[in-house]
Each structure stands twice: as structure tokens, then as C-alpha cells.
Amino acid sequence: MLGSAFSQFKNIYNQKSLINQFTRREISNRYKGSYLGIVWSFITPLIMLVIYTFVFSVVFQAKWGAGENTSKVEFALLLLSGLLVFNIFSEVLSKSPTLITSNPNYVKKVVFPLEILPIVTLGSALFQALISYVILVSALFLLMGVFNWTALLFPLVLIPLVLFTVGLSWFISSLGVYIRDIGQIINLALPALMFMSPIFYPISVIPKEFHFIYQINPISYVVEDARRTIIWGELPSWDWMVYGTIIGVVFAAFGYIWFKKTRKGFADVL
């Protein structure tokens, strides 16, 4: 079964020109008709960063770790690095339940490769992440005078997350055709997952009896590696890179198998 899935991945690769075309359209449609256009891709993360930083470091007087003297600038950069990772996952998963139901015309076209739709959504999310990454690296250099060469390893850090996310997206987008309530469930789960991930705080401040929650959360490892490579100039956890990639491949394979198996009933339901 897995072998069949891997052979089918070649078909997805052969659709790379179509994926590229749809991804470009997805990005352009995001700000279609607005006066500032793609500039909003830079403005939005900056505004959200200011809001989160004000709330957590000014209103709640939050510090990064117990007893650590973290400046508001450093706190903001640590926050942005975590949000950068989580937003990739969040953007794709929030759109997944309606990916198929909002494109019934593609379902009726037997030759159209529906399996590329989650990849297109992921591509759009990665484009936004690239902009946030540029903002983060630039701010780190301009405000703190630091540029770590390990920041160039950040794309490698995202590999497990990309595989895990696209696998879940295939599963959820298919499930959303048959169970419309899945969208409401995802909308509840994503905010909970955001606060249960080490985005606004380090894992070191969590009581040890709750560490297992973060150990089974793959986003935690990616967030931590993002901070290691970009902010602190350290190498990522190579053990996690290996294990995480294997887990991601398994999720992607099973998600794709599920999607292909259930696709046969899409037209009947829609």
C-alpha cells in the first residue's frame, strides 16, 4: 500500500507546472483588489507581532524563561520565530476542510488532480512564511546586530512540518467532504494547539509532569529548532530531523492513500 502511494507521488511531481500555476494564482488572489496588494504580506505579520508583544511582554510582563532578563525586542523575535512555524501549519489546516467542497467544478473533471490542492495551499503558506522569515532575519540584524549562518538551515528544519502538514491536509480535506462539522472542530483545535505549543514561552517553564504533551506535539520540535537556527545560532536537533522526517513521510503517505481511496465518492456527495 505504501509502495503504491510512493509511486503515485511521482504523478504529483509530474504536475509541478500546474502546482506552480495554481500556487501563483492562490497568492495573487489573496490580495486581489486591494490597494497595497502583496505589501499586506509584510504589514500583517508586523502588526500581529506588535500586538502579541505588547500583550505578553508589556501587559502580562512575561519573560522568556524563569529569571531570564529578556528585552522586549528579543521577546518579539522569539515570538515571531514561533508564530512563523505555527502559521504554516495553521493556514493549511484551517483551509483544508473546505478545499474540495469549495471547488466542485474540479471534482467533476475526472482528469483534474485534486490531490494538488493541499499542496497549492501549502505553497501559499510557505510563501507567506518566507516573507516572515526575511522580516525576522532582517530585524535580528538591524535591531540586535546579529546574523547567524545557521539561519540558512531553516528550510531543512521545516521538512518534517511540511510532510506532516500536507499529510493531515489530504486527510482533513477528504474528510471535510463527508463530515462538514470537521471545519468547526479544526477552528477549535488550532487556537488550543497554538497555546499548547512553545510559541509564547519556552518548554523549560512547563512543569515536568506536563512535558509529555510537548513531546508528542511535532510542532514543538520545529519551533525549538527554528529558534536554535535563526535566533541563537545553534544547529538543529539532528535526531529530531531524522525521526521527524520519517514520521512526516508516514503521515504524508497515509494521508495520500486515504485521499485517493475516498476521492471516488466526492462527486456523489457534492
N, C-alpha and C positions, 0 to 999 in steps of 0.2 A: 504493500500500500504506500509506504513512504517512498519506495523507489519510483512508483508511478507519479507521486507528487513532484519529486525532483526532476523527473523527465518533463513534466508539464511546466516547470519553471523556465525551461528553455523557450517555450512558447511565449511566456511573458517577456523574456529578453528580446525575442523577435518583434515584440510590439513596442520597442523602445521609442521609435519615432512618434507613434500615436500617443504614448505616455507623455512624451516631451511636449507635444502639441496641446494635449488636454491640461497639462500642468501649467503651461504658459497662460492658457485661457482662464484657468482657475485663479491664478494670481492677478490677472488683469481685471477679472470680474469682481474681485474683492473690493476694489475701489472705483469701479466703473461709475462715471457720472459725478464723482467728487472733484472739487476744485484742486485739492492738493495731491490726489492720486496716490502714488506709491510712497510719497512723503509720510503718509499716515503710518506706514510700516516702521518708521523711525520715531514718530511722535508718540504712538501708543505705548510701546514698552517704556519710554522715558517717563511718561505721565504716571503709568502704573507703578513704576519704580519709586517715584517721588511719594506717591500716596502710601504705599506699603512701608516705605522707610519712615515716613512721618508717624504713622500709626504705631509701628512696633518699636522704633528707637527713640521717638520723642514722647508720644502719649504714654506708652506702656513702659518706657525706659528699659527696653530689652537689651541684653548684652549677648555677645556671641560666646557662649560658654561661661561656666561659673567662675567668677573672679577675674575674667579677662577684660582688659580695658580696650574696647574696640571703638574706633572712631565711627561717626555716622557715615562717612564716605566708605570706609571698609565694610561696614554693615550693609550698606546699599549694594556694593559689588558682590558680596557673598549672597545676598538675597537675589540679585539678578541672575547669578550663575545657576541657582537652584530653579528659579522660575523659567529660565531658558530651556532647561531639560524637561521640566514638567509640562510646559506649554506645548511641546511637540506631541507628547502623549495625549494631553487633554484635547487639543484641537482635532486630532484624528478621531479619537473615541467619541467625542461629542457629536460629530457629523456622521459617524458610522451607522446608527440605527435607521437613518433616512436616505442613505446613499442609493439604495436600489429603488425604494418607493418613490423617491423624488425624480427618478429617471425612467419612467415606464416605457418611453419610446425606445430606449436602448435594450430593454428586456425583450421587446417584440422582434428585435433584429437578431436572428439566430446567430449570425456570424460575428456580432459585436462581442468583444472580450470583456464581459462585465467585471472580471477579476482585476482589471487595471484600475477601477475606480478608487479602491482604498489606497493604491499606490500613488495615484494622482493627488489625493488628499494629503498623503504623507509628504509628497514632493512640495506641495504648497506650504505645509507646516515647516519643513526644513528650510525653505527659502526665508520664511519669517525668522527662524532660528539663526540663520546666517547673519541677518541684519542685527539681531540682538547680540550675537557673538562679536560682531565688529564694534558695536557700541560698547560692549563690556571691555574688550581688549583696549580700545582707544581710551576709555575712561580710566582704566588701570594705569595706562602710561601717562596720560595728561594730568591726572589728579594725584597719583602716588609715585610717578616716575619709575614704574616697574613694567618690564616686558619679559615674560618668561617664555623661553623657546619651547617648553613643554606644552604651551597652549596650542602648538601646531598638531599635537596628538589628539586634540579634542574630537576630530571626526572619528578616530578609532574608538573613542570612549562611547560614541553613540551607536556603534554597530549592534550590541545586544538589545538596546532600546528600540532601534529601527525594526529589527526582526520580530521582537516581542509585540510591538505595536501593530505592525501590518498583519501578523497572525491573528491578533484579537479583533482587528478591524474586519478581516474576512469573516470571522465567526459572527460578530455582532451585526454586521451589515446584512448577512444572510438571515440571522435570527429576527432582525427587525421587520422582515417581510411577513413573517408568520405571527409574531408577537409584538404588537405595536406598543405595548407598555414598556418595552425594553428601553425606549428613549427616556422615559421618566426615571427608570432605575439608574441609567447612566448619569443623568443630570444630578441625582442624589449622591451617587458614588464618587464622582470626580472631586467635588469640594472636600468630601471626607478624606479621600486619598491624598489630597494636597496637604491637608493639615496633619495627616499621619505619615508624611514623608519629611525628611530632614531638610526642609526648604527654609523655614523661618528660624531654625535652631539646629545646633549640631547634635549628633546622636549621643555625645558624651554627657549631655544634661538629662537624658532619659534614664529613669530607674532601671536597673539591670533586669528586673523581672519582666519588663516590657520590651526588652531588646529583640525578642523573637519576632515581634511584629515587623521590625525593620529588617530583620534578616530574611524574611520571606517576601519582602517587598523589593522587586528588582529595581524600581526607580531609585531607591535609597543608594544603591551601589553606584548608579550612573551619576547621581547628584554629587556624591562624595568625590568621584573621580573627576568630575568637571571642575570642582574647586581645587583639587590637587593640581591638575594640569594648568589651569588658567590663572588662579589666584596665588597659589603657594609655590608654584614652580617645581612640583614633585611629579614623579612618574605615576601612572595609574596602577591600580591593582591588577597585575597580570594574571593572577589566579582567577579573579572575577572575570576578566576579559575572556578567558578560555571557557570557564563554566557558563558564564552569561551568554556567550555566543552559541554554545551547544544548546542551552535552554531556549534561546531565541529561534534557532533553526527548527527545533522540535515544535515550538508554538506556531511558527510560520507554516511548517509542513502540515500539521493537523488542521490549522485554520483554513488552509487552501483546500485540503481534502474535503472538509465539511462544506465549504462554499461550493465546490464542484458537485458534490452529492446532492445538495439541496437546491441548486440552481434549477433543476428540472421542473420544480413546482412553482417558480416565480411567476410565470405567465398566467397560471391558473388562479393564483391568489390576487394578482393585480388586475 
